[in-house]
Amino acid sequence: MDSHRSIHCKTPIPHPQITAMFHIIRTIDFCYGHRLFNYEGKCRHLHGHNGRVEITLASEVTDRRGMVLDFTDIKRMAGQWIEDNLDHRMILYQLDPAVPVLQQLGEPLYLLDVNPTAENLAKLIFEKSQSFGFPVLEVKMWETPRCCAVYRSGSA
Protein backbone atom coordinates (compact mmCIF):
# COMPACT_ATOMS: atom_id res chain seq x y z
CA MET A 1 0.00 0.00 0.00
CA ASP A 2 1.29 3.45 -0.92
CA SER A 3 2.25 5.44 2.15
CA HIS A 4 1.83 8.73 0.24
CA ARG A 5 -1.90 9.05 0.00
CA SER A 6 -3.27 11.92 -1.96
CA ILE A 7 -5.69 14.15 -0.17
CA HIS A 8 -8.55 15.51 -2.17
CA CYS A 9 -9.72 18.91 -1.02
CA LYS A 10 -12.97 20.40 -2.05
CA THR A 11 -12.85 23.79 -3.67
CA PRO A 12 -13.59 26.37 -0.98
CA ILE A 13 -16.99 27.91 -1.20
CA PRO A 14 -16.74 31.71 -1.12
CA HIS A 15 -18.52 33.27 1.82
CA PRO A 16 -20.82 36.04 0.58
CA GLN A 17 -20.00 38.36 3.51
CA ILE A 18 -16.20 38.15 3.27
CA THR A 19 -14.54 40.73 1.06
CA ALA A 20 -10.82 40.91 0.40
CA MET A 21 -9.43 44.04 2.04
CA PHE A 22 -6.15 45.87 2.38
CA HIS A 23 -5.32 46.78 5.98
CA ILE A 24 -2.67 49.22 7.14
CA ILE A 25 -1.77 50.01 10.74
CA ARG A 26 -0.14 53.18 12.04
CA THR A 27 1.21 53.06 15.59
CA ILE A 28 1.43 56.25 17.65
CA ASP A 29 3.00 56.43 21.11
CA PHE A 30 2.10 59.06 23.67
CA CYS A 31 2.26 59.66 27.42
CA TYR A 32 -0.76 60.63 29.47
CA GLY A 33 -2.16 60.65 32.95
CA HIS A 34 -5.65 59.85 34.16
CA ARG A 35 -7.68 58.32 36.91
CA LEU A 36 -10.91 56.39 36.82
CA PHE A 37 -13.90 58.07 38.39
CA ASN A 38 -16.16 56.01 40.72
CA TYR A 39 -13.72 53.11 40.61
CA GLU A 40 -12.55 51.03 43.59
CA GLY A 41 -9.17 49.77 42.35
CA LYS A 42 -5.72 51.36 42.19
CA CYS A 43 -6.63 53.31 39.07
CA ARG A 44 -8.88 55.61 41.14
CA HIS A 45 -5.69 57.55 41.93
CA LEU A 46 -3.98 59.93 39.52
CA HIS A 47 -1.37 57.97 37.58
CA GLY A 48 0.29 57.88 34.19
CA HIS A 49 0.78 55.57 31.22
CA ASN A 50 3.05 55.25 28.23
CA GLY A 51 0.21 54.60 25.84
CA ARG A 52 0.30 53.20 22.34
CA VAL A 53 -2.49 53.49 19.83
CA GLU A 54 -2.78 51.38 16.68
CA ILE A 55 -5.04 52.86 14.03
CA THR A 56 -6.08 50.26 11.46
CA LEU A 57 -7.43 51.48 8.13
CA ALA A 58 -9.08 49.21 5.57
CA SER A 59 -10.02 49.48 1.92
CA GLU A 60 -10.95 47.12 -0.89
CA VAL A 61 -8.81 49.19 -3.26
CA THR A 62 -5.63 51.22 -3.19
CA ASP A 63 -5.02 54.64 -4.70
CA ARG A 64 -2.94 55.38 -7.80
CA ARG A 65 0.22 54.93 -5.69
CA GLY A 66 -0.88 51.48 -4.52
CA MET A 67 -1.68 52.73 -0.99
CA VAL A 68 -4.72 52.67 1.24
CA LEU A 69 -3.38 55.92 2.69
CA ASP A 70 0.11 57.30 3.12
CA PHE A 71 1.41 56.53 6.64
CA THR A 72 2.76 60.08 6.74
CA ASP A 73 -0.77 61.47 6.34
CA ILE A 74 -1.98 59.41 9.29
CA LYS A 75 0.90 60.68 11.41
CA ARG A 76 0.40 64.27 10.24
CA MET A 77 -3.31 64.32 11.03
CA ALA A 78 -4.13 61.76 13.74
CA GLY A 79 -0.66 61.80 15.28
CA GLN A 80 -0.63 65.58 15.47
CA TRP A 81 -4.11 65.62 17.02
CA ILE A 82 -2.98 63.12 19.66
CA GLU A 83 0.17 65.14 20.35
CA ASP A 84 -1.78 68.41 20.62
CA ASN A 85 -4.65 67.09 22.73
CA LEU A 86 -3.68 63.93 24.64
CA ASP A 87 0.10 63.72 24.92
CA HIS A 88 1.45 64.75 28.35
CA ARG A 89 -2.00 65.71 29.60
CA MET A 90 -4.24 64.51 32.38
CA ILE A 91 -7.25 62.94 30.69
CA LEU A 92 -10.14 63.13 33.13
CA TYR A 93 -13.90 62.81 33.38
CA GLN A 94 -15.28 66.35 33.29
CA LEU A 95 -17.06 65.97 36.66
CA ASP A 96 -13.97 64.63 38.44
CA PRO A 97 -13.44 66.78 41.57
CA ALA A 98 -9.71 66.97 40.78
CA VAL A 99 -10.41 69.05 37.65
CA PRO A 100 -10.77 72.49 39.32
CA VAL A 101 -7.65 71.94 41.42
CA LEU A 102 -5.56 70.86 38.44
CA GLN A 103 -6.92 73.74 36.35
CA GLN A 104 -5.98 76.19 39.10
CA LEU A 105 -2.45 74.76 39.06
CA GLY A 106 -2.29 75.26 35.29
CA GLU A 107 -1.97 71.56 34.54
CA PRO A 108 -2.77 70.58 30.94
CA LEU A 109 -6.06 68.65 30.87
CA TYR A 110 -8.24 66.91 28.31
CA LEU A 111 -11.75 66.48 29.66
CA LEU A 112 -14.19 63.78 28.58
CA ASP A 113 -17.92 63.39 29.16
CA VAL A 114 -17.21 59.73 30.02
CA ASN A 115 -14.73 57.94 32.27
CA PRO A 116 -11.22 58.01 30.70
CA THR A 117 -10.89 54.24 30.31
CA ALA A 118 -8.81 52.61 27.58
CA GLU A 119 -12.11 51.67 25.93
CA ASN A 120 -13.30 55.27 25.81
CA LEU A 121 -9.92 56.54 24.60
CA ALA A 122 -9.99 53.96 21.77
CA LYS A 123 -13.46 55.21 20.77
CA LEU A 124 -12.36 58.86 20.96
CA ILE A 125 -9.36 58.26 18.68
CA PHE A 126 -11.46 56.10 16.33
CA GLU A 127 -14.04 58.88 15.92
CA LYS A 128 -11.38 61.58 15.53
CA SER A 129 -9.59 59.51 12.87
CA GLN A 130 -12.88 59.01 11.02
CA SER A 131 -13.44 62.79 11.09
CA PHE A 132 -10.22 63.15 9.07
CA GLY A 133 -11.83 61.01 6.38
CA PHE A 134 -9.77 57.92 7.14
CA PRO A 135 -11.36 54.51 6.35
CA VAL A 136 -10.97 53.34 9.97
CA LEU A 137 -11.55 49.68 10.72
CA GLU A 138 -10.45 49.72 14.35
CA VAL A 139 -8.37 51.44 16.97
CA LYS A 140 -6.41 49.56 19.62
CA MET A 141 -5.53 51.58 22.69
CA TRP A 142 -2.65 49.97 24.61
CA GLU A 143 -2.64 51.26 28.18
CA THR A 144 0.22 48.96 29.13
CA PRO A 145 2.29 46.48 27.08
CA ARG A 146 -0.16 43.74 28.17
CA CYS A 147 -3.53 45.51 28.24
CA CYS A 148 -5.43 47.06 25.37
CA ALA A 149 -8.96 48.00 24.44
CA VAL A 150 -10.29 47.83 20.89
CA TYR A 151 -12.98 49.96 19.29
CA ARG A 152 -14.03 48.55 15.92
CA SER A 153 -16.29 49.69 13.13
CA GLY A 154 -19.77 48.16 13.34
CA SER A 155 -19.36 46.92 9.78
CA ALA A 156 -16.25 44.84 10.58
HUJO-V242764 format. One line per field, one symbol per residue. phi: phi as a letter, one per 40 degrees, with the letter a starting at -180 (. if undefined). psi: psi as a letter, one per 40 degrees, with the letter a starting at -180 (. if undefined). burial: 1 if it has 24 or more other ideal C-beta (glycine too) atoms within 12 Angstrom, else 0. Layout:
# HUJO-V242764
phi=???
psi=???
burial=???
This chain:
# HUJO-V242764
phi=.ccbccbcbcccccccccbcbcbbbbbbbababaaccfbccdcccdabbccbbbbbbbacbbcccgbcacdcccccccccccccbbcfbcbbcdccccdccccccgccbbbbcbcccdcccccdcdccccccgccccabbbccbcbbabbbbdccc
psi=hheghihhiihihhheehhhihhihhhhiihiiiihhfieadeeihiiigihhhhhiiieiiadefidihddddddcdddddddddhfihhihdeheeddddddeehhihhieihfiddddddddddddddeeighdihhhhdieehiihhiiee.
burial=000000000000000000000001010101011111100000000100101111111100000000011000010011101100011011111001011000000000111100111111111111011001011111111110000111100000
